[in-house]
């Protein structure tokens, strides 16, 4: 059985620099760009690329507030939360296997 095109696309994005870290950080709750950048120590360009990719995949919602100065928050969608759970489960499986070796 081969992976679907969608699954291959997700794995390709998740293999990019900073992608898992951004996903896990957003799993802690809504975040502003500056907060993500400070916590993850990613370049602005890299962070913008990951957020755009996650948004295109339907993992992240971008919410702009009509305030001065402008405020934008990023949150995981239901789909993004399911993907996060998948990677958390994968991490748990891999850690368990390392302990049993």
N, C-alpha and C positions, 0 to 999 in steps of 0.2 A: 504494500500500500504506500503510495507516495503522498507527500504533503500537498495540500491545496495551494493554489497561487497566493491566496490571502495569508495562509500560515507562513509561507516562505517570505512574504513581504514583511510580516510582523517580526520574524526572526532576524531578517536583514536589518531592520530598524533597531531592534534590541541589541544587536551586535555593535552598533556604533558607539563612539565615545560618549560617555555620560548618560546613555539612555536608561540603563537599569537604575542608576542613581536618581535621575529625575523622576522616574516612575515611583520608586520607593519614597522619595521626598514628598511627592504629591499624595501618596497614601496616608500621610500624617494629617492631611487637611488642606483647605484652600491656601494658596501661597501667591505672593506677589513676585514679580520677576526678580527684583533686587534681593528679596529674601532667599530665593532659590540660588541665585548667583553667589551670594555670600556663603551659604551653607555648603554648596557643592564645589566651589572654586573652579567653575567652568568659565571659559571665555564667553562674552556676550553672544558672539556669533554661534558658537556651539549650542548654547542654551536656546537661542531663537530657533535654530534648525530642529532641535529635538522637540520643542514645544509645537512647532508647525507640523512636524511629522506626526506627532501624537494626535494633534487636532485633526489632521487629514484622515487618520485611521479611526477617528471617533473615540479616542481614549481620553481626550482632554477637552474641557469646555473653557473657553476664554470669555470672561465677563468684564466688560468695561463699565465703570461707574461714571455718571455725568457729574463729575466734581472737578474743582480746580484746586490743586493740580490734578491731572488725570490719574485715576487709579484703575488698575487691571488686576484681576485675580484669576488664577488657573486652578481648576479642580478636576478630579477624575470623574468621568462619566460612569454609569453602571458597567459599561463594557470595559472601561479602563480598570475598574475595581476587580472585575473578573480576571483580567490579564495579570494584574498585580497578585491576586490570590494564586494564580497558576505559577508565577515565578517564586512566590513565597513557598509554595508546596514543593517546587523543584529544588529550591535551596535546602529545605528540610530533608528531602530524600537524599540529596548529595551529602549533607552533613552526617546523616545517620549512617550512610555507607562508609564514610571515612572513619567513623568511630569503630565500626565492626571489622575493619581491615586489620 
